[in-house]
Amino acid sequence: MEDSVAEHIAALNDADWGVREDAATALGSFQDPRSVQPLIRVLKDSDRSVRVAATTSLTAIGEPAVTSLGHALQDLDPNVQEIAASILGTIADDRVVEPLIAALLNPNWIVRSHSAKALSKIGDSRAIDTLLLLLQDKVPAVRDDAGAAIKALGEISIPPLLQLLDHKDWKIRLRAVEALALMKPKAAVDPLLKLMLEDPDTAVRQDAIRAIGEIGDSRAVKPLLTVLNQPNLKTQAITALGKIGDPQALPTLTKIINSLVTKSYEGRMAACEDALYQEDLPPVEAAVKALAQIGDERAIPTLQQGLKSTLIRGEAAEALTRFGKTAVSPLVAMYKTETDDNIRFHVKETLARLGWRPGQIRL
């Protein structure tokens, strides 16, 4: 085998790309540590098939290649960095945690992405601070991979995240909140409620509310109700109440919807240019969606009224369909008593979305 390994290593320098590819492929089957450095050098080969063969073989060699691949994360060739990060993402060996953490800050987003995936599999809490930075990455795929890595860390990442909620830098607090929203630990509810009520930065307070909604703990309902009088938090709080799904919020949400005065919008300018549409209408729309999420049938009459308003008709119809067959009888009764043909048309459309077809239910 030793002679064969040496022969194939020498063949990696052959002028024929086919010979180089065969040699790179064969070295993977031998799994000899001596072939690691030669294969890493081949990652710069001019032929793609040779590079692919070398990548496959390095992955097959596994553990003996880890340290050298860790060094390759800092290679001057970006392609080598990408491939090394990708292979380490498959092997996931904790000996290269520090190089992988450093690679999270690589200018090449593909390297950042693969490094986050590798750290997700390794699960070392040392990566938490740098992974938090990537939650603000300009590339969506990197943000997703960083979030998945933080989530994969599990319980070990929660204490440091909770500590970061008190950090003096609002951006760091914001990243910690976003990470907790992904992990949904019950232990974060009280600290997040404190941020919601006391943090000096509006973005942090809004994101804390979103995280509270993701966690979905009923303990947060009453505190959330107390911030509904703050315009910059109102819509976020309503959305969170919907996600929590506790009927305690039903009376307040109903009141918000019933406060909508459709006539106030008549004759106004286009929605995108009107503050009334931008500030007053979103909380009402959010309240309609929240009622659907809570799923308490006591909300059906309020949603039926919503069908009468052109402003929230679409949201109300969508919400009613979430109730399934429970909403059919009230809508049939509404269709029979409503005198406005336009409203009757929309009631009938909503019934159709609930499964009604002509001849199945007489109207």
ABEGO torsion letter per residue (X at the ends): XAAAAAAAAAAAABABAAAAAAAAAAAAAAGBAAAAAAAAAAAABABAAAAAAAAAAAAAAEAAAAAAAAAAAABABAAAAAAAAAAAAAAGBAAAAAAAAAAAABABAAAAAAAAAAAAAAGBAAAAAAAAAAAABABAAAAAAAAAAAAAAEAAAAAAAAAAAABABAAAAAAAAAAAAAAGBAAAAAAAAAAAAABABAAAAAAAAAAAAAAGBAAAAAAAAAAAABAAAAAAAAAAAAAAGBAAAAAAAAAAAAABBAAAABGBBBAAABAAAAAAAAAAAAAAAAAAAAGBAAAAAAAAAAAABAAAAAAAAAAAAAAEAAAAAAAAAAAAABABAAAAAAAAAAAAAAGBBBGABBX
